Amino acid sequence: MATIRSVVRGCGYHLPERVLTNAELSRMVDTSHEWIVQRTGIEERRIAAEDETTSTLGLKAAEKALADARLTPADIDLIVVATSTPDFTFPSVATQIQAGLGITHGAAFDLQAVCTGFVYAVATADKFLTSGSHKRALVIGAETFSRILDWTDRTTCVLFGDGAGALVLEAQLGTGTSEDRGVLTSHLRSDGRHREKLYVDGGPGSTKTCGFLRMQGKEVFKHAVGMVTDVITDAFKATRTSAADIDWFVPHQANKRIIDATAEKLGIPSEKVVMTVQRHGNTSAASIPLALGVARADGRIKEGDLVMIEAMGGGFTWGAALIRW
């Protein structure tokens, strides 16, 4: 039966020029390159310059995604930005990117689900497109997490970085099978009882400040693998596929140990795992589109490939989506 699918037309990403290495961090806090790599797999991360914001990073990623899709801003009628680090309380990052692209029609809004934000944004845009209300969407993950880090806390400041990635999704008719191109299924979850394990200790409605990121790393690790494998299993069941069918596993780039453990539990071989955490660190909602952009640019992800994305973030939130490229 004919079904509308949200098909990937283009992909792009953008990183700040400033590279912060583990060696530099070891001169700022009590840590070492070996300690960071052993526990996280991270070797370096990018840090936004003073004149760079979440919206400027997202705008550049969006422009690259549009160029890859061979489309113009006028072709876009929906922009969904996943971020936890907006330039302002309001207006949204999405409307700033909309203005930067010169778009004066359609809808633009931000979505906040922390590190799971991009999966939530893909699922949300997919609902708009498959409903028939919109034709083409820019789905963007953009973050400047360096702005909410306590640079004296070695347990968190070594983990995060800045960046942005974007997809262009277009509504196209499919056959309704798992052979269709586009978003085949998405599965989202949340459980607010875990707030204290990963949160920011401030906000305009409470402390009237931005606040700093706080994390109970061992607790997050303990929950992460089980939660994300559950939603991935649901995605396989919904599409009657399995780990053997996917071409690429593109997880949230939080920690190499979590990625490795998840892939092992699902039976996904390491050669099918896209990993960029060593170069980017944890860029929260930007990490999946950054990894997709890298793997697309270097030729790994090709049209027709079956790609699984997944993430877990503060809240807790977690989710997965299966996409035929």
N, C-alpha and C positions, 0 to 999 in steps of 0.2 A: 504494500500500500504506500502511495506517495506520501512523503513526510518532509516537512521543512527542517533543514539542518543548518546549524551555524558553522560555516566552513571557514577555515583559516585562509585568508587571502595574502596576508603579509605579516612580517615579524621584524622587530627592531629593538635595539637596546642602546643605552648610553651610560658611561661611567665617568665620574670625575677624574681629572688627571692626577691628583694627589694620591700617591701610594704610601700607605703606612705599613711598614714591615714589623715583624715580630721583634727584630733586633732593636728598632726604635722604641717599641713599647716597653722593652726590658729596661730602658733607661728612664721610663716614666713611672713604672710600678714594679713591684717585686715579682717578676716573672722571667721566663726565658723562652727562646725560640723552641727549644726541645719540649718544654712543659706544654706550650700551646699546641704544638703539632701532635704530640702524643695524645692529648685529651680531646682535640677538636678537628685536627687535620688542616687547620687554617695556617697559612704562611704569610699572607698579606691581605689588606683590604683597602678600599678606596674611601677617601674622605672629601666631602664637598668643600669647595672654597667659600670664602665669605660672601661672594656674589652669586653663589649657586644655591638654589632652593629646590624643594621637592617638585614644584611646578616647572622650573626650568629644566631639570633633569627629565621629567616626564614628557615635556614638550619635544625635546630632542629625540627621545625614544619614539614618540608618536610620529614625528616627521620621517624617521628612518623606516618605520613600519609602513607608512603610506607610500613611500618611495618603492619599497619592496613589493607592495601590492599593485603598484602602477595605478594608484588612485590619487585623487586630489582631496583636500579638505572638504570641498563642496559635496563629495560623495558620502560623507559621514553624517548620520542623523542621531547617533547616540555615543556618548562618552562616559565610561565607568572607570573611575580611578580608585584603586585599592591603596590605602595609605593609613598609617598611624601617626605620621609626622607632617601634617599639613602646614603650609606657610602661615596660615592664619586660622583662628577659630572659625571664621567665615570671612569671605566667600570660599567656596570649595576649590580644591586644586583643579578639579575637572573643568569648572567654568573658566579658570585662568588659562588652562590649556586650550579650551575652546576659543577663547579670545585670541590667544597667541597664534592659533591656526587660521584666524579670520572667519570662523564659523558663527553664523548668527541665526541658525535654525536648529531644530531638534532639541534634545535634552542632554544635560551633563550633570553628574552628581558623583560624590565620593562614597565609598563604602569602607567600613572599618571592621576588620576581623583579624587584625594583627597579622601574624605570619601566614595565616590561612586566607588572607584577604584576596589574593589573586584567584584562588580556586572559587571563592565566593563570587568574585566579580565575573569570572567566566560563566558560572552557573546563572547569575543574574542577567547578564547580557543575552545569554542563550534563551532565557524565557521571553525577553522582549522580541528577539528576532524570530523565534519559532511561533510566537503568537500572531505574527503578521503586522505588528504595530510599527516596527522599524526594519530598515533594510540592511544597514551596515553600521558596525560598532567599532570604536576604538576601546580596547580593554587594556588598561595600563596599571602596572604595579610600580610605585615610585616611593622612595624613602630617603630621608636624611637622619638615620638613627644616631649618627654622631652627635646630634644636637640634644639628645636626651640621655646621654651616657654620663655616668659619674666616672671621670677619668682617674679617680683614686681607687676605684673598686676593680681589682684585677680579675674578679670572677665574671664580670660582665663587659668591661671595656675592651677586652681582647677579642670578643666574639663578633662584633657587629661592624657593618660598613654601609656605604651609601651607593645608590644607583637606581636605574629605572629600566623597565622593559615593557614592550607593548605588542599586542596582536591586533590585526584588523580581522574582524569576523563579518561574514556576509551571509545573509539568508539565501539558501539555494534548495531546490527540490532534490530529495533523495528517495531511495526505494523503501526506507524503513528498516533496513537490515544493518548488521554490524560492518558490512562492506562499504557503507556510505562514507563519504568524506564528511568531516565536521565533528562537532561535539556529540558523542553517542549517548553519554549518560553522565550525571554528576550526583554526588552524595555528600551532604553537609551535616555536620553535627556541632553541638556545643554543650558545655556543662559549666555553668557559672560558679559552682561550688569550689573550683580550683583557683580562684582569683589570686590568693596570696602566693601561689607558686610562681607566677609570672605577671608582673604588673608595673605600671608607672605610678610613683607615689605623689602625684600631683595632677591638677586639672583646674580649669576656670570655675567649675561648679563646686569645688571643694577647697583647695588651697590657694586658688587664684594664681597659681604658678604652673609652669610647664611640668616640672617634676623630673625625676630620674628613673630609669629602668631598674627594676629589682627582680631577682630571679633566684629560685631554689633549684639549682642545676640538677642535682641528683633526683629530685622529685619529678622534674620535667622529663628527664631521660627515662625514668621508670614508667611513665604513662605513655610516652610518645609512640613506641613501636607497636604496642597493642592497639592503640586507638587508630592509627593510620592503616594498619593492616586490615582492621575490621571494615573500614569504608572502601578500601581497595577490593576486598573480597566481595562486597556488595556490588561494586561496579562490574566485576567479572560476571557475577550471577545475572545482573540485569541485561548484559549483552551476550550471554552464553559464550564468553571467551575465558581464557585462562592466562596465567603468567607466561606460558609457552607461546602465546599468540602475539604478545606485545613486542614491538621492535625497540622501543626506548622507554626507560623508566626515568622520569624527570621529577625528583622529589624536591621539597623545600630544602634549601642548602643551609641547614642549621649546624650540623655536626657530622663529621665523617663516620663516627661510630654509630650514630642513629641511622644514617643512610645504609651503612653496611649491614647492620642488624636487621633492618626492614627488608632489604633485598634478599638476605639469606633466609628469613622466615617465609618469604613468598616464593622462594625458589627462582629468583631472577639472577642470572649470571652477571658478574661484574662488568663484562664487556657491553652489556645493554644499559648500564647505569650512566647517566650524564651527571658529572660532578664538577662543580665550579667553586665549591666552598673554599678550596685551598687558595684561590686568587681573590675572591670577593668577600669572604667572610659571610656572616648571616646578614642579608639585606632585607629581611622580613618579607613584606608583600612583593618586593621586587625580585626576590631570588629565583622564583620559577621562570618568569619571563626573561630574566637575564640568562639563565641556563638554556632555555629554549632558543634564545637569540644566538648564543655562542654555538650551540649544536647545529642550528640551521645554517649559520654563516660558514662553518667549517665543513659542511657537506654531509654531516652524519644524518640529520633528519631530512628525509626526502618525501615528496608527495606520495601519498598512499600508506605511509608508515603509521602504525598504531602506537600512540603515545599515551602513557599514563602519567598524570600529574597528581601530586598529593602534598598535603602540608598539615602542620599542627601549630597552633599559636596560643597566645595568652587568652584567657577567658574561662576554661579552655575552649578553643574552637578547633575543628579539624574537618578535613574533607578530601575528596578525590574526584577527578574527572577523567574520562577516557575519550581521547580525541583521535580520529582518523585524519591525518595531515593532508 
